[in-house]
């Protein structure tokens, strides 16, 4: 099943510790659940919620600017190998160019940092069995 939703592109401003936390804090204080998000590494946070208007008010009230609000398609997919390629191949075969994609929230969170060692230490992350650094 596919539905449509609104993606908000939020300008986080200057890259500094705590800025993403501030944006999510504003959303949480408005009692809004985040269905999915991605941060581009360029100071833009893309957020998908069930109430984009309230999300916009929350982040703008915290001093952030919403650069863009756009329609996106949310596709329900099976949790198995090859599902993403089927969707992306269908889009490519239709000669549609993708300029934004991210996966929606589940019970896990991916976090990256240029200071991986400190990040790993901070979150006390364990390396998968057999993984090398």
Secondary structure, DSSP 8 states (H G I E B T S, - for coil): -EEEEEEEEEE--S--TTHHHHHHHHHHHTT--EEEEEE-SSSEEEEEES-HHHHHHHHHHTT-EEEEEEEEEEE---SSTTHHHHHHHHHHHTT--------B--S------S-HHHHHHHHT----TT---
